[in-house]
Amino acid sequence: MTSTKKQRLIGVDVARGIALIGMMAIHILPELDENFEPTLSWTIFSGASAGLFALLAGISLTFSAGGMQPLTGRALTAAKASLAVRAVIILAIGLLLAALNPPAAIILAYYGTLFLMAIPLLGSGPRVLAAAALGFAVLGPFIMQAVRDDFPSLGGYDPTFVSLVTEPVATVSALLVDGSYPAIPWMAYICAGLALGRLDLGSHAVQVRVALGGLGLAVVSWMVSELLLGPFGGRTGLLESTPWLGAEGIRNVQIWGPDPTLPTSSWWWLAILSPYSSTPLELLNTIGIAAVVLGAMLILANKAAPALMPLSAIGGMTLTLYSAHLVVLSTGFLLNRPGVALAIHIVAAALFAIIWKNVTAGKQGPLERLVSSGANRARRRVLENKASADAAVNSDAVPGPGGGTDPQDSARDGAPASAGAGVQRGSR
């Protein structure tokens, strides 16, 4: 019988594999069909796959910070130090990959920023995290729209190390409010993932509630957007504030998303539900879709884990595979034959992940090991410093071999010293 923990991890990895494939599809497949209408792949994956990717990142952060039981004391401090190092490494990888200028928006630098912003939340419980997710989803877009015109922009380009040196303010602005995945509103995904990670995701009842709750959120957010734009006059307000776009231009923004950012001419723009717009309703809608996928994959993993092995293998090393995918994209390999290119990317990712796991006996992917090595070193250093400090205090208080440790140390620190040791524009 599969353990609860194992089922949980398989379902999350499967969902993560689906998210990666969805992002590959958005990067490679055409957005338009022969009738200049959105393709099926665009309709299914645009916005939703990136949102799923980000929400699952939040869940992964919870798994490394106590799971259902929030850490406290020194163990929490160690987890925060670990996350800080993880964030900086992922941010650096994202800045490096952006220098290759692949025909895709690169999420990794934004991920690193999101992880840094998540550090103060690591010790929070599910209710606080759910409230934070709602706050970022509702208020984050208003902040984004209010300040966007006051800061320099990178013009739709992803941040690089060069831009960080030559245009530091514009780079920070892109990461927080002006880029493809602006961190201030996108913290809604991280907080939602952190909140879900605090639940007993191995419970079938919880899995069903997550899926149904996500479905309800997705449907309600879509309905609210339609009501605001229709009966409440939002579409008329947009036409009046941006007459140069016209009805067709507004429809294009709804289908394809902003290019590269939403206009700031009217607050009614925050009522639309279009991919990559980072509006309150788009964030809530994609959080709902992500919850549906997560709940469904957790349920399915309980029954058919072996059949899902290729997806879970891909999902177990998304940082490595996503980075390799972007490197190949930057070469232009077979981009004139998108269907063939996507098939090669997916098959190559699955084969590499499966072979790697078999050859290394299940060890992490190359980039995952790099990130984990630095993060775990930071965690251990915090815990070892605490152990050394305790030893020094006890040695001063009770000299000689009879000196012991204070029995309340573990209670104050939340965990013994060993706890928390090492266990991730072209097209969007």
N, C-alpha and C positions, 0 to 999 in steps of 0.2 A: 504494500500500500504506500502511495506517495505521501510524503509528509506535507503538512500544511505549508511550511516555509518553502519547500521545493516547488509545490504547485504555484504558490504566489509568485516566486521568482520566474518560473517558466512563462506564466501569463503576462507578466510585465515585459519580459524579453520579447515575447511574440508581438505584443503591441508596439514595442519599440522597433522591431523589424519591419512591421507594416508602415510605421511612420517614415522610416528611412527609404523604403521603396516608393512611398508616395512622393517624397521630396525628389528622389531621382526622376520619377515620372514628370514632375513639374519642370525640372531642369532640362529634360531632354525632349519630351514629346511636344508637338505643336499645340498652341493655345486655340487656334482657329481651325475650323473645318473648311471644306470647299465652298460652303455657303456663308463664310465669314461669321459663323456662330461658334460659341465656345465648344470645344471638344469634350467628350465624356471624361477624359482624364483631368482636364481643367476643372470641370464641374465637381468632380468627386474630391480631388486632392488639393485644390488651391486653397491656401489658408489653413485647412483642416489638418493636413499632415504636419506642417510646422508647429501648429498649436498642440497637437498630440505629442510631438517631439519634446516641446518645452514642458508640458504638464508631466510627462514621464521623467524628465530631469528632476523636477521637484520631488517626485516619489523616491527617486534614487538618493536624493539628499537626505530624506527621512530615514531610509534604510541604513545610512552611514552615521546617523545621529540618534540612535536609540530605538528606531522603529515605533512601535505602539507606545513605548515608555520613554517620554522625553528625558534626555540627560540633564544632569544638574552639576554644579560645582566644577571640579577640575576636569571631569570627563567631558563636560560641555565645553569648557575652555579649549580642551584638546581637539574636540570636533570642529570648533570654530577656526582654530589654527590650521587644521587639515583642510577645511573648505577654502580658506584664504589662499593657500598654496595651490590647491586644485584650480581655483578661479583664475589665478595669475597665469598658470601654465596653459590653460585652455584659451584664455584671452590672447596669449602670445602665439599660439598655433593659428588662431583665427586671423591675426594681423599678418602672419607670414603667408598664409594661403591666399589672402586677398591680394598680395603682391603679384600673384600669377594671373589675376584678372580673368577668372573663368566666367562663362556666360551664366552666372547664377549669383544670387544674393547669399552671402556666407553668414551663417548664424553663429559661428563659434565665438567671435569677439563679443557679441551681444550676450551669449551664454556666460562668458567669464564675468561680464558686468553684472548680470543677473545673480550669479553666485555670490559675488561680493555683497550685493544688496541683501541677499538672503541670510547673511551671517547673523544679524541680530535676532532672527526669527527661529533659529535652530532649536531653542529650548521651549518653544511655544506648543500648546496643545491644539487639538483639531478645531475647536470653536474659535479660538483667536486667529488661527490660520485661515479658516473659512471667512471670517470677517475681514481679514486683511486682503484676501482674494477679491472679495466683493468691493472693498474700498479702492483697490488698485484698478479694478475693471471699470468702476464708475467714475472715479475722480482722476485716474491717470490720464485718460484721453483729454479731459478738460485742461489739465496742466500742459499736456503735449501741444494742444492747439493754442493755448494762451501764450506760451513762451517761444514757440517755434520761430516766429518772425523776428525775434529780438536777438537771435544768435546766428553766427555764420554757418554755412552749410557746406557739405562735401558734394552737393549736387547729385545725390543718388548713388554715389560710389561708396563702397564699403571701406571702413577705416583700415589703414595699414600702418606699419612702423614709420614709414616716410611721412604720412599725414599726421601721425602723432607728434613728430618732431617739428614739421613745417607749419601745421595748422592744428595746434593742440586744442584750442577752444572748439573749432569746428568738429574735431574728432570726438571730443567728449559730448558735444551736442548731438552728433549722429548716434552715438551709443545710447544716449538717454532719451531723446525725443524726436530726432530727425531722420534716423536711419530706417532700414528695412524692417528691423525688429526692435523698435525703441523700448529700452529697458523699463522705463517708468510705467507705461501701461502693461507691458508684457510680464511684469512681476505678478500679475493676476494668475498666469499659468503656473508659475513657480509656487505661489502660495496655495493654489488649489491642489497641486501635486503634493506639497508638504502635508496639507490637511488630509488628503486621501491616504497618504502613507502612514498616518497615525491610526487608521482604522484596521480592523482585523480582515485584511483582504483575502485571507485564506478561508474565511467563512462564506459558504454558499449564499446565505441570506444577505450578507453585506455586498457580495458581488452582484446579486440581483438588484439590490437597492441602488448601487452605484450606476448600473446600466439604465434602470428606469428613471432615476433622478436626472441623469444626463440627458435622456431622451426628452423629458419634460422641460428641462432648461433650454434645450435646443429649439423645441417647438415654440415655447413661450417667447423667447427672444426674437425669433423670426416673426411671430405674430405682432409683437410690439413694434418692430421696425415697420411692418406693413401699415399698421394703424397710424403711426407717427407721420409716415411719408404720405399716406393717403388721406383719410378723414380728418386728421389733425392739421393738415396743410403743409407738411414738411417739403413735399416736392415743389409746391408753389413757392415756398420760401427760398428754396435752392435756385429756382429759375429767376427769381427777382434779384438774388444776391450775386449770381454768376450768369448773367444773360448771354455772355459770349459762348458759354458751353452749350446752351440749349437743352432740350429734352433728350436728344440723342447722346449728347456728351455726358449728361448725368447718368443715363442708362449705361454708358460704357464704363463709367467709374464704378457703378454697382456691380457690373459683371467682371471687369478686369482688375479692379482695385485702383488706387491712386497712382499717379505717375509723375514724380516718385512719391509725393506726399499729398495728403488731402488739402484742398484750399482752406484758407482760414477766413473766408469772406462771410461765413454764416455758421452759427452754432448748429443749424439744422444738418450740417454734414455729419455730426455725431449720431444722427438717427439712422444712417444707412447701415446696411449689413453687407459689406463687400469684402472680398479677400484682401488681407494685408492692410486693411484700413485702420486697425487698432482702435476702433470705436467701441463704446461700451457694449453695444449689442453684438458686434462681431466677436469680441472677446468672450462674452457669455455664451454665444452660440457655439463657438469652437471648443470652449471648455466642456459644454454639454456633449458635443460629438466625441471629444476625446474620452469622456467618462463612459459613453456607450461602448466605444471600442475596447477600452480597458476592461470594463465589466464583462463584455462578451468573451474576450480572450481569456480572462481568468476562469470563467465558467467552462469554456471549451478546453482549456488546458487540463482541467480536472478529469476530462473524459478521453482526450485524444492527444496527450502530450507527445508520444512518439511521432505522430503524423505532423506535428507542428515543429519538429526538430530543426528543419532548415531555417524557418523564421526565427526561432529562439536563438539559433547560432548567430544569425545576422544581428539580432538585437542585443547579443551579448558583447559585441565589439563595434558599436555604431561610430565611435569617435575615429577609430582606424579606418573603417570602411567609408564613412562620409568623407574623410580627408582624402583618401585614395580616389574616390569618385570625383572630387573637385579637381584633383591633379590631372586625371584623365580628361575631364571636361575642358581644361585649359589648353589641351593639345588640339582640340577640335576633332578628335577621333570619331569617325563615322557619324558626325552630327547631321550630315546630309541624308542619312538613313536612320531616322530617329527610332523606329521600331526595333531595328536590329541592334542599335546602340544600347537601348534600354535593356533588351534581353541579355546582352553581353555583360552589362554592368551588374544586373541582378544575379545571373548565374555565376559570374566571377566572384561576387561578394559571398554567395552561399558556399561555393566550393572552398574559397579561402578560409571562411569561418569554420567550416566543418573540419577541414584538414588541420587547421591550426589547433583546434580543440583536441583533436585526436592525437596529434603529434606531441603536444605540450601537456597532455593529460588534463585538459580543461582550464589551463591558465588563461589569463586575460590577454587581449590583443596587444600588439606592440605599443600603440600610443596609450592605451588604457594602463598598461604596466608603467609607462613613463609617468603618467599623471599620478597613479596610485603610489608609486615609489616616493615621490616628493611629498604627497599629502600624508602618507603614513609616517614618514620621517618627522614631519612637523608634529603629528599627533604624539608620537613616541617621545619626542623631546620635551613636550609639555608635561607628559605623565612622568617621565624620568626626573625632570627638575623638581616635581612635587615630591617624588619618592626620596630624592637626595635631601631636599629641605626637611622633610619629616625625620629622616635619619639623623640629620645634624641637630635638630631640636631635641630629639629623644636622647642623643648622645650627651648633650649638655645637661639635660634634666636628670638623667639616670646613668651616670658613667658606668663603664664596665659591661661585661657580657650579659648581665641581667637586665639591661635596659630594653624595654619593649615599646610597642607602638600604642598610640592612643586608640582605644577601641572605638572612639567616636569619629575617627578620621574618615572612615568610609561613608558614614552618614552625612558628614559635612560636605564631602566631595561628590556625593551622588553615586560613586562607584569606586571599587578598589583600583589601585594603580594600574592593574593590568587591563581594566575595562576599556573598551572602545578601540583596541588595537586593530589595525588594518582590515577590515573586511574591506563616471561621464558627464547691375540688376540685370542684367540678363533676366533670366527666370528667377523666381523666388526659390 
